[in-house]
Amino acid sequence: MRACGLIVEYNPFHNGHKYHLEESKQISSADCMVAVMSGNFLQRGEPALLDKFHRAKVAIKEGVDIVLELPFAYAVQNSDLFARGAILTLDAVGVSSLCFGSEHGEIKGFLNAYHSYIDRQEDYKRVLKAGLETGLSFPEASKHAYHHIGLTEGEVDLSKPNNILGFSYIKGIYETNPTLKALTIQRIKNDYHDQNITHEIASATSIRKELLEKGYLSDKAKNALPPSTQLELEYYYQKASLWHYWEHYFPLLQYRVQTMSEDELRAIQGVEEGLENRIKATANKATSFDEWMTRLKTKRYTWTRLQRTFVHILTNTKKATMETLLAKNAVPYVRLLGMSKKGQSYLNQQKKHLDKPIITSLKKTNDSLLLLDERATDAYYCIIPPHKRNKLRQQEIKPPFMLHS
């Protein structure tokens, strides 16, 4: 059996994801679709609306055959580290191809861009460093450096968000397993940052905005979501009394910062260049998470960078821990969240070739990567009333979701 990998967050799984899944099946001619999915906290530094177990369940019901969890250490990171962790995870289960969505929609352009990048890598690094030294954020400095070496006006425009992420996947493939076949499909009907739902294929940003503003599953949101997602959104709200977003965590974050010393804050992952002083100075002035972010945001400190930093404050993730985990450039295990019968057959077939253990539930562990995932899960559920929180937390020790039909 041949497997095609997808790198996803499914926050939540929407009609655009369904399109990506079906097109990926077709162009890869794969027998099995394997998704590596961020856990409870996401690449842009946000808590997922629904926990990883409910999102994995939707993905399996909608046609994904295997859902693996991207470890927290890679999930809440810049695009290059996010891509590396995802590709290492997919490679560990023997996928033969990777298909991603992009604004460009043609893989040849990405491959050409990669070779151009390699040829002019020193120029890129020099311009990137100069941009950072002048106070640009990393995304802006990187965009400027790509422009300098001709990668924002060539075949692939590396100023577009999905193109940037796709290019990180290409770099990750060449650095991890160059035999992995890269494929891409074109993003349709909406832009990554679209704020409003205007079509049945809408951006996840616009869907989350609609759900959180309304506080219920509106007809407009339903139009952009498959039935399985609608069901799990309503079911999770009943179980947890909420959908997760940053405002729920604001009082806890504020307390954490107010009771930490500057030295303790400085040790947290993502706190660089005196950011601890700015965070401490604004902690007492903000009355909401959104206001706090607005006070903190500058040209250097982007909204995404700040959100990632707040995730690490919330989970007490230190730089030293992260450096140790990421230096290994390998995943020591694969965490299985859900599978179909076809996915089960694929894993059974692959077992003799796998050199990484497949973990199906989180019980007692001494693995530092898993312990970090466990701490992130505790932080994610902490805003839920205790009697409901404990039931959700039990999912960690249960077998993964299995679709038998």
Beta strands, then each sheet from edge to edge (+ up, - down):
strand 1: 3-8
strand 2: 32-38
strand 3: 66-70
strand 4: 97-102
strand 5: 181-186
strand 6: 334-340
strand 7: 358-359
strand 8: 401-403
sheet 1: 5+ 4+ 1+ 2+ 3+ 6- 7-
sheet 2: 5+ 4+ 1+ 2+ 3+ 6- 8-
end
